[in-house]
Amino acid sequence: MSRTPVDDDWGQIYAFLPAEPWVRVAHESRRPFAAHANWLEIGWALRREFWGRGYASEIGRAGLAFAFDVLGVQAVVSCTVRHNVRSLAVMRRIGMQYAGEIQSRGTVEGFEEQQDDAPFSVCVLLRRDWDRFAGS
Ligand SMILES: CC(C)(COP(=O)(O)OP(=O)(O)OC[C@H]1O[C@@H](n2cnc3c(N)ncnc32)[C@H](O)[C@@H]1OP(=O)(O)O)[C@@H](O)C(=O)NCCC(=O)NCCS
């Protein structure tokens, strides 16, 4: 789980969040960089032999609970290169909603070198949806 830098690439995600002031507020600490105060990114990685057992989804659910219930953020986002269908499946399995794509430096299917404008899938879970989800 990480705080997202206030910069152009991450600014593309504003389009997927509510048009509310909390989205652009920077964290009071500027170290190690200026970061958004009220929303986080979540991610996961497992060694190959542990795929297919539900561990990443368990990690993801625990991360969401920590972000919303302990840190009290307003939203959690998750991004993955377009062709990483397993990671996207984890996002959806744990209740995050597909929001669209952004472009950033990363891998593109069919290219060996990283590209500057690689498409990344973005999923979002808002606090209001988490509260409804957790309460149901
Ligand atoms: C992304 C990554 C973590 C996903 O791993 P994963 O194994 O697909 O995801 P999970 O651990 O949640 O496992 C889900 C699978 O386990 C199955 N499963 C088996 N037992 C289960 C259980 N007890 N509970 C839940 N799911 C279970 C599910 O049915 C599902 O199977 P499916 O993929 O055939 O539909 C893994 O592909 C990875 O580490 N990739 C490299 C790093 C990476 O790309 N990280 C993301 C960067 S954005």
The ligand as a MOL file (V3000), in Angstrom:
LIG
                    3D

  0  0  0     0  0            999 V3000
M  V30 BEGIN CTAB
M  V30 COUNTS 48 50 0 0 0
M  V30 BEGIN ATOM
M  V30 1 C -1.2290 -10.5770 -9.4230 0
M  V30 2 C -1.0910 -11.8750 -8.6360 0
M  V30 3 C -0.6960 -11.5910 -7.2100 0
M  V30 4 C -2.4570 -12.5980 -8.7050 0
M  V30 5 O -2.3570 -13.8750 -8.1540 0
M  V30 6 P -3.5970 -14.8970 -8.2620 0
M  V30 7 O -3.1020 -16.2060 -7.8110 0
M  V30 8 O -4.2310 -14.7810 -9.6000 0
M  V30 9 O -4.6610 -14.2840 -7.2320 0
M  V30 10 P -5.1810 -14.9140 -5.8640 0
M  V30 11 O -4.0210 -15.2200 -4.9860 0
M  V30 12 O -6.2170 -14.0030 -5.3480 0
M  V30 13 O -5.8210 -16.2860 -6.3050 0
M  V30 14 C -7.0440 -16.3380 -7.0020 0
M  V30 15 C -7.2100 -17.7160 -7.6010 0
M  V30 16 O -7.0910 -18.6770 -6.5510 0
M  V30 17 C -8.2690 -19.5320 -6.5670 0
M  V30 18 N -8.4400 -20.0470 -5.1930 0
M  V30 19 C -8.0460 -21.2680 -4.7970 0
M  V30 20 N -8.2920 -21.4270 -3.5050 0
M  V30 21 C -8.8710 -20.3010 -3.0660 0
M  V30 22 C -9.3620 -19.8910 -1.8020 0
M  V30 23 N -9.3020 -20.6940 -0.7320 0
M  V30 24 N -9.8690 -18.6490 -1.6880 0
M  V30 25 C -9.9330 -17.8370 -2.7600 0
M  V30 26 N -9.4780 -18.1750 -3.9880 0
M  V30 27 C -8.9520 -19.4100 -4.1490 0
M  V30 28 C -9.3390 -18.6490 -7.1200 0
M  V30 29 O -10.4140 -19.4000 -7.6440 0
M  V30 30 C -8.5740 -17.9530 -8.2350 0
M  V30 31 O -8.3940 -18.8560 -9.2890 0
M  V30 32 P -8.4350 -18.3900 -10.8470 0
M  V30 33 O -7.3000 -17.4380 -11.0360 0
M  V30 34 O -8.2620 -19.6820 -11.5720 0
M  V30 35 O -9.7470 -17.7290 -11.0440 0
M  V30 36 C -0.0110 -12.7760 -9.2910 0
M  V30 37 O -0.3870 -13.0490 -10.6240 0
M  V30 38 C 1.3670 -12.1270 -9.2720 0
M  V30 39 O 2.0460 -12.1220 -8.2380 0
M  V30 40 N 1.7910 -11.5940 -10.4160 0
M  V30 41 C 3.1010 -10.9580 -10.5210 0
M  V30 42 C 3.1310 -9.6460 -9.7670 0
M  V30 43 C 2.0760 -8.7090 -10.2780 0
M  V30 44 O 1.8070 -8.6440 -11.4710 0
M  V30 45 N 1.4940 -7.9670 -9.3390 0
M  V30 46 C 0.5020 -6.9710 -9.6560 0
M  V30 47 C 1.1590 -5.7100 -10.0270 0
M  V30 48 S -0.0700 -4.4760 -10.3400 0
M  V30 END ATOM
M  V30 BEGIN BOND
M  V30 1 1 1 2
M  V30 2 1 2 3
M  V30 3 1 2 4
M  V30 4 1 2 36
M  V30 5 1 4 5
M  V30 6 1 5 6
M  V30 7 2 6 7
M  V30 8 1 6 8
M  V30 9 1 6 9
M  V30 10 1 9 10
M  V30 11 2 10 11
M  V30 12 1 10 12
M  V30 13 1 10 13
M  V30 14 1 13 14
M  V30 15 1 14 15
M  V30 16 1 15 16
M  V30 17 1 15 30
M  V30 18 1 16 17
M  V30 19 1 17 18
M  V30 20 1 17 28
M  V30 21 1 18 19
M  V30 22 1 18 27
M  V30 23 2 19 20
M  V30 24 1 20 21
M  V30 25 1 21 22
M  V30 26 2 21 27
M  V30 27 1 22 23
M  V30 28 2 22 24
M  V30 29 1 24 25
M  V30 30 2 25 26
M  V30 31 1 26 27
M  V30 32 1 28 29
M  V30 33 1 28 30
M  V30 34 1 30 31
M  V30 35 1 31 32
M  V30 36 2 32 33
M  V30 37 1 32 34
M  V30 38 1 32 35
M  V30 39 1 36 37
M  V30 40 1 36 38
M  V30 41 2 38 39
M  V30 42 1 38 40
M  V30 43 1 40 41
M  V30 44 1 41 42
M  V30 45 1 42 43
M  V30 46 2 43 44
M  V30 47 1 43 45
M  V30 48 1 45 46
M  V30 49 1 46 47
M  V30 50 1 47 48
M  V30 END BOND
M  V30 END CTAB
M  END
